Amino acid sequence: METRKNNNLCADKVDEAVIDKVIEACLESKETNLLTLFEAIRNRLQIPSFSNSYHALLPAVITVAYRNLGGNITEEEIIAAINRGAHIHEGLRTIGGTCGAALGVGVAFDALLKATKPDLTTTGKTMFITRELLPTVASCEGGCDCCEEALL
């Protein structure tokens, strides 16, 4: 698969070394502000503007900020959310009409709501959250891309 510069897709796949560093940075963080945490990790790891690493970074910062604010989420649940986000397929904008980073937000809320088992009440809530986010991302100039302009 070609890179973002050539065909408007995210990178071929998430770099596992980057995911390991995201996990490490998150687990040691005490930051409670989502945007501060997002920017700190993105800058620390030098994640490029167009990267499907955001599919994992968003569940990471959401779940960690929640934990750091006193939320009920375990380290194992945080790592599971990050890993689930890392497995969101690249290039969803062009092959599925959606944004992998927005799906990463859904992954985070699955973890926060403990919706990892089939349960229409909690999984329905996470689908609603993702559904509400997609029009905002799609309305960004240039459409839906996994980049900081769309995510912030």
Buried (B, 14 or more C-beta within 10 A) or exposed (E): EEBBEEEBBBBEEBBEEBBEBBBEBBBEBEBBEBEEBBBBBBEEBEBBEBBBBBBBBBBBBBBBBBBBEEEEBEEEBBBBBBBBBBEBEBBBBEEEEBBBBBBBBBBBBBBBBEBBEEEEEBBEBBBEBBEEBBEEBBEBEEEBBBBBEBBE
